[in-house]
Amino acid sequence: MSRMLGYACLVVLLFGLMGAAHEPKPVDLDKDPHLVAWWPFEETSGDSAADSSKHRRNGVLKDGLSFDKDSASGRMGKALKLDGRGCVQIPGYKGVTGTGPRTVAAWIKTTHASGEILSWGLDDAGKMWIFGFIRSGVGVTPKGGYLYGNSMVHDDAWHHMAVVVEEAELPNLHDHARLYKDGRPEEPHDIGLLDLWPIDTGSDLDVRIGRGFQGLIDDVRIYDRALSEDEIEALVKPREK
């Protein structure tokens, strides 16, 4: 009997090890091959914002912005302070274009419900990708309809804001876009929720960070895939102080 019990324990142990071996390992979101741009804003001097992804899509601070005077304490390390006039432009980088899936995420701290967090595209209906304030919430518009959150985040506190567009032949805001605040799904505002305008982003404009924004921006990321809910949460939790 003891020998049979020993064999049974061994079988259970082997199956357990096999199951553990087949469990997917968590993706390191800092090294994800789909991380196509990442600006941590850790600089304290100069007017160039380094891209910490492998693509080296460095940004240029425009219209008088400089890390010498506009670097500030951030959510993690340093952040960039914007005054509503300057922005960061990424020369030659057009972002995720067409109907491609994407995730855009950033930490923000502001008292003003206005301005863009990140934008690119073609200045035409359905061809823009603008992530930022819409009315009093943060959301996204392709310049034809909009989807924005129900929360007020211009409260002078740090908030992690993200938007995800799932892969689809003709993605739209109603069926394929999801908003997140502080790592959790954000309740959409009623207005604009039923918009079926297709997202088909153009490739005319370079990526811009913080156009018209007043406040602090930190850890701006672009992925060319749709991050899961757990992955969005992972962008926030490891950085809690």
C-alpha positions in Angstrom: 0.0 0.0 0.0 2.8 2.4 0.9 4.5 1.7 -2.5 1.2 2.5 -4.3 0.9 5.7 -2.4 4.4 6.6 -3.3 3.8 6.0 -7.0 0.6 8.1 -6.8 2.5 11.0 -5.2 5.1 10.8 -7.9 2.5 10.9 -10.7 0.9 13.9 -9.1 4.2 15.6 -8.7 5.2 15.0 -12.4 1.8 16.2 -13.7 2.2 19.3 -11.5 5.7 20.0 -12.9 4.4 19.5 -16.5 1.6 21.9 -15.9 3.9 24.5 -14.5 6.2 24.1 -17.4 3.4 24.8 -19.8 2.1 27.9 -18.0 2.8 31.0 -20.0 5.4 33.3 -18.5 4.4 36.9 -17.9 5.6 39.2 -20.7 8.2 41.8 -19.6 6.3 44.8 -20.9 9.6 46.9 -20.9 11.1 44.4 -23.4 8.0 43.4 -25.3 8.8 43.3 -29.0 5.6 45.2 -29.7 6.7 48.1 -27.6 7.4 50.5 -30.5 8.1 53.7 -28.5 8.7 54.6 -24.9 9.6 58.0 -23.5 10.3 57.9 -19.7 11.4 61.6 -19.6 14.2 61.0 -17.2 16.4 63.7 -18.7 17.3 66.8 -16.6 18.9 68.9 -19.4 18.8 69.5 -23.1 15.8 69.3 -25.5 15.9 65.7 -26.6 13.7 63.0 -25.1 15.2 59.5 -25.4 13.2 56.6 -26.6 13.8 53.6 -24.2 12.4 51.1 -26.7 14.8 49.4 -29.1 13.7 51.7 -31.9 15.5 54.9 -30.8 12.6 57.2 -31.8 13.9 60.2 -29.8 11.7 63.2 -29.4 12.5 66.9 -29.8 11.1 69.4 -27.3 9.5 72.3 -29.2 8.4 75.9 -28.6 10.7 76.8 -25.8 10.5 73.5 -23.8 13.7 72.3 -22.2 14.5 69.7 -19.6 16.8 72.3 -18.0 13.7 74.2 -16.8 10.8 71.8 -17.5 12.0 68.6 -15.8 10.0 67.8 -12.7 9.5 65.1 -10.1 7.5 62.4 -11.8 5.4 59.3 -11.1 8.6 57.3 -11.5 11.8 59.4 -11.3 11.4 62.5 -13.5 8.6 63.8 -15.7 8.1 66.5 -18.3 6.2 69.7 -17.3 4.2 71.2 -20.1 2.7 74.7 -20.3 0.0 74.3 -22.9 2.2 75.9 -25.6 5.1 73.5 -26.2 5.0 69.8 -27.1 7.4 66.9 -27.9 7.6 65.9 -31.6 9.0 62.6 -32.8 10.6 63.4 -36.2 9.8 60.9 -38.8 7.8 58.6 -36.6 4.1 58.2 -37.7 2.9 56.0 -34.9 0.6 53.0 -35.5 -1.2 53.7 -38.7 -4.1 52.2 -40.7 -6.4 49.9 -38.8 -3.6 48.3 -36.8 -4.2 47.3 -33.1 -2.5 49.5 -30.6 -2.1 50.4 -26.9 -1.2 53.9 -25.8 -0.5 54.6 -22.1 0.9 57.4 -20.0 1.0 58.9 -16.5 -0.5 62.4 -16.2 -1.0 65.0 -13.5 -2.9 68.1 -14.2 -5.6 70.6 -13.0 -6.7 71.4 -16.6 -9.2 69.3 -18.5 -7.7 70.1 -21.9 -4.9 69.2 -24.3 -3.6 66.1 -26.0 -1.5 63.3 -24.4 -0.5 61.8 -27.7 -1.5 62.3 -31.3 -0.6 61.5 -34.9 -2.3 60.8 -38.2 -3.8 62.7 -41.1 -5.9 65.8 -40.5 -9.0 64.3 -42.1 -12.2 62.6 -40.8 -11.4 59.2 -39.4 -7.7 59.6 -40.1 -6.4 61.1 -36.9 -5.4 59.4 -33.7 -5.8 61.8 -30.8 -5.6 60.6 -27.2 -6.3 63.3 -24.6 -9.0 65.3 -23.0 -12.4 65.3 -24.6 -14.7 67.6 -22.7 -13.9 66.8 -19.1 -12.6 63.2 -19.5 -9.7 61.5 -21.1 -10.4 59.5 -24.3 -9.7 59.1 -28.0 -11.0 60.5 -31.2 -10.2 59.6 -34.9 -11.5 63.1 -35.8 -15.0 61.7 -36.4 -16.7 60.6 -33.2 -15.1 60.1 -29.8 -15.0 57.9 -26.8 -14.0 59.3 -23.4 -14.1 58.3 -19.8 -16.6 59.2 -17.1 -14.0 60.1 -14.5 -12.6 63.5 -13.8 -8.8 63.2 -13.7 -7.8 66.9 -13.6 -7.5 66.7 -9.8 -3.7 67.4 -9.4 -3.0 63.8 -8.7 -1.1 61.2 -10.7 -3.3 58.9 -12.9 -2.3 56.2 -15.4 -4.4 56.6 -18.5 -4.5 54.0 -21.4 -6.5 53.2 -24.5 -6.5 49.8 -26.3 -7.7 49.1 -29.8 -8.2 45.4 -30.5 -7.3 43.8 -33.9 -10.2 44.0 -36.3 -10.7 44.4 -40.1 -12.4 47.7 -39.5 -12.0 48.7 -35.9 -14.3 51.3 -34.4 -14.7 53.0 -31.0 -17.8 51.2 -29.9 -16.8 47.6 -30.6 -13.0 47.6 -30.4 -11.7 50.4 -28.1 -11.3 50.1 -24.4 -10.3 52.9 -21.9 -8.4 52.4 -18.6 -7.7 54.5 -15.6 -5.1 53.6 -13.0 -4.9 50.1 -14.3 -8.6 49.3 -14.3 -11.3 49.5 -17.1 -12.7 53.0 -17.2 -16.5 53.6 -17.4 -17.2 55.4 -20.8 -19.3 58.5 -20.8 -22.7 58.0 -22.5 -22.0 60.7 -25.2 -20.1 59.3 -28.1 -20.2 55.6 -26.9 -22.2 54.4 -29.9 -19.9 55.9 -32.5 -19.1 53.4 -35.3 -16.7 55.6 -37.2 -13.9 53.4 -38.4 -10.4 53.9 -37.1 -8.0 54.1 -40.1 -5.2 56.3 -39.0 -3.2 58.3 -41.6 0.6 58.7 -41.8 1.0 62.3 -42.6 1.8 63.9 -39.2 4.7 62.9 -36.9 3.8 61.7 -33.4 3.3 64.6 -30.9 3.2 64.4 -27.1 1.5 67.0 -24.9 0.1 69.4 -27.5 -2.0 71.9 -25.6 -1.5 70.0 -22.4 -0.8 71.8 -19.1 0.7 69.7 -16.4 3.0 66.7 -16.0 3.4 63.7 -18.3 5.5 60.7 -17.5 6.3 57.2 -19.0 4.6 57.5 -22.4 4.3 54.2 -24.2 3.0 52.9 -27.6 2.5 49.2 -28.3 1.5 47.9 -31.8 -0.8 45.3 -30.2 -3.7 45.3 -27.8 -2.5 44.8 -24.2 -4.8 42.7 -22.0 -6.5 44.0 -18.9 -3.9 42.2 -16.7 -1.1 43.8 -18.7 -2.5 47.3 -18.3 -2.7 46.6 -14.6 0.9 45.4 -14.7 2.1 48.7 -16.1 0.7 50.4 -12.9 1.2 48.0 -10.0 5.0 47.4 -10.1 5.5 51.1 -10.0 3.4 51.7 -6.9 5.4 53.4 -4.1 
